[in-house]
């Protein structure tokens, strides 16, 4: 596990997509990570935050008001395209098919969550292989650990928020225990890493 990031190492990875997952404390974490990204994003960013099933998600609206790039809720069969941040909506799992289009499903919750981080990360690992980067943030359960491990096994880049900094460290700590990530970073370090990936 590394705690410093170099542009050369990230460039050699050939990353084509970024997947971010979080739960408790995740909105505040994303508010520190996403608004500073450039208007001309060269990569798609896909995000799952745990959302109560009986509540509409306003995440896309919240972040669109703070960003210079496109932010929207991912739609079924929509192609994953550069230049946008996609949020999973409430009540549906979000996944990426092999043709790199989104798929929504009502499959059973995973770790009591739908949308679940594991579902998106595991499918992104299948669709993008070593060209995907996974980032797991603060949260209160074990969702995301298996998905991040799948990205690691596929050769992708894996990043975990430092549990010592996370408001709720359960999720990042469990992920580190399941499979050592490439990087364990505070939010400032994750923001720097994202900027390196998104400015080419």
C-alpha positions in Angstrom: 0.0 0.0 0.0 1.3 3.4 -0.9 0.6 6.8 0.6 2.0 9.0 -2.1 0.9 9.4 -5.7 3.1 10.1 -8.8 1.8 11.3 -12.1 4.1 8.9 -14.0 2.7 5.8 -12.3 -0.9 6.8 -12.9 -0.2 7.6 -16.5 1.3 4.1 -17.0 -2.0 2.6 -15.8 -4.1 3.7 -18.8 -7.2 4.3 -16.7 -10.4 4.8 -18.7 -13.0 5.1 -16.0 -13.4 5.8 -12.3 -15.8 4.2 -9.8 -16.4 5.8 -6.4 -18.3 4.3 -3.5 -19.2 5.6 -0.1 -21.9 5.5 2.6 -22.1 7.4 5.9 -20.1 10.7 5.5 -19.8 10.1 1.8 -21.6 13.2 0.6 -19.3 15.5 2.6 -16.3 13.5 1.2 -17.5 13.9 -2.3 -18.0 17.6 -1.8 -14.3 17.8 -1.2 -13.4 15.6 -4.2 -15.6 16.3 -7.1 -16.3 20.1 -7.5 -12.6 20.8 -8.4 -12.5 18.4 -11.3 -12.0 20.1 -14.7 -14.9 21.0 -17.0 -13.5 18.8 -19.8 -13.4 15.5 -17.9 -11.6 13.0 -20.1 -12.9 10.0 -18.1 -16.4 9.0 -16.8 -16.8 9.0 -13.1 -19.5 6.6 -11.7 -20.6 7.0 -8.1 -22.7 4.9 -5.7 -23.7 6.3 -2.3 -26.1 4.4 -0.1 -29.5 6.0 -0.5 -32.7 5.1 1.5 -35.0 3.2 -0.9 -38.0 5.4 0.0 -36.3 8.7 -0.9 -35.5 10.2 -4.3 -31.9 10.9 -4.8 -31.0 14.6 -5.2 -27.3 13.9 -5.5 -27.0 14.7 -9.2 -28.8 18.0 -8.6 -26.6 18.8 -5.6 -23.3 18.3 -7.4 -24.4 19.8 -10.8 -24.9 23.1 -8.9 -21.2 22.9 -7.8 -19.5 21.5 -10.9 -18.5 22.8 -14.3 -19.0 19.4 -16.0 -22.1 17.3 -16.6 -23.6 15.5 -13.6 -26.6 13.2 -14.0 -28.3 10.1 -12.7 -27.3 7.1 -14.7 -30.1 5.7 -16.9 -30.7 2.1 -18.0 -28.9 1.2 -21.4 -27.1 4.6 -21.4 -23.5 4.4 -22.7 -20.8 5.2 -20.2 -19.2 8.2 -21.8 -16.3 10.6 -20.9 -17.1 14.1 -19.7 -19.7 13.2 -17.0 -20.2 12.2 -13.4 -22.9 9.5 -13.1 -24.8 8.9 -9.8 -26.7 5.7 -9.0 -30.4 6.5 -8.4 -32.4 5.3 -5.4 -33.8 1.8 -5.3 -31.9 0.2 -8.1 -28.5 -1.5 -8.4 -26.3 0.2 -11.0 -23.9 -1.9 -13.1 -21.9 -1.7 -16.3 -22.4 -4.3 -19.0 -19.6 -5.6 -21.2 -20.6 -3.2 -23.9 -20.0 -0.4 -21.4 -23.6 0.6 -21.1 -25.3 1.1 -17.8 -27.9 -1.5 -16.5 -30.4 -0.9 -13.7 -31.8 -3.9 -11.7 -34.1 -4.7 -8.8 -31.9 -7.6 -7.6 -31.8 -8.3 -3.9 -29.9 -5.8 -1.8 -26.2 -6.4 -1.1 -25.0 -5.7 2.4 -28.6 -4.3 3.0 -28.0 -1.7 0.2 -29.5 -1.1 -3.2 -27.8 0.5 -4.9 -24.7 -1.4 -3.7 -21.1 -0.4 -4.3 -20.0 -4.0 -4.8 -22.4 -4.4 -7.8 -21.1 -1.4 -9.6 -17.4 -2.1 -8.9 -17.6 -5.8 -9.8 -19.3 -5.0 -13.1 -16.9 -2.2 -13.9 -14.0 -4.6 -13.3 -15.6 -7.0 -15.8 -16.2 -4.2 -18.3 -13.0 -2.2 -18.1 -10.5 -4.7 -16.7 -7.2 -3.1 -15.7 -8.4 0.3 -17.1 -10.7 1.1 -14.2 -9.9 2.9 -10.9 -11.9 2.2 -7.8 -12.1 4.6 -4.8 -13.8 3.6 -1.6 -14.7 6.3 1.0 -16.1 6.5 4.5 -19.0 4.2 5.4 -20.6 2.1 8.1 -20.8 -1.3 6.6 -18.8 -3.8 4.5 -20.2 -2.9 1.1 -17.5 -2.1 -1.5 -14.7 -4.3 -0.1 -15.5 -7.2 -2.5 -16.0 -4.9 -5.4 -12.7 -3.1 -4.8 -11.0 -6.5 -4.5 -12.5 -7.5 -7.9 -11.0 -4.3 -9.4 -7.7 -5.2 -7.9 -7.8 -8.8 -9.3 -8.6 -7.4 -12.7 -5.4 -5.3 -12.6 -7.2 -2.0 -11.9 -6.2 0.8 -9.6 -7.6 0.6 -6.0 -7.7 3.5 -3.6 -9.1 3.6 0.0 -9.7 6.6 2.2 -7.4 6.5 5.2 -9.6 5.0 8.0 -7.9 7.3 10.5 -9.4 10.3 8.7 -12.8 8.8 7.7 -15.7 10.0 9.8 -17.0 6.4 9.8 -14.0 4.0 9.2 -15.8 0.7 9.0 -16.0 0.5 5.3 -12.5 1.6 4.3 -10.9 -0.5 7.2 -12.8 -3.6 6.0 -11.7 -3.1 2.4 -8.1 -2.9 3.5 -8.5 -6.2 5.4 -10.0 -8.0 2.4 -7.4 -7.0 -0.1 -4.6 -4.5 0.3 -5.3 -1.5 -2.0 -2.7 0.3 -4.2 -3.2 3.5 -2.2 -4.5 4.4 1.3 -4.9 8.2 1.2 -6.6 11.1 3.0 -9.2 13.0 1.0 -6.6 15.6 0.0 -4.5 12.8 -1.5 -7.5 11.2 -3.2 -8.4 14.6 -4.7 -4.8 15.0 -6.0 -5.0 11.5 -7.5 -8.3 12.2 -9.3 -6.9 15.5 -10.7 -3.9 13.6 -12.1 -6.3 11.1 -13.8 -8.7 13.7 -15.1 -6.1 16.2 -16.4 -4.2 14.8 -19.3 
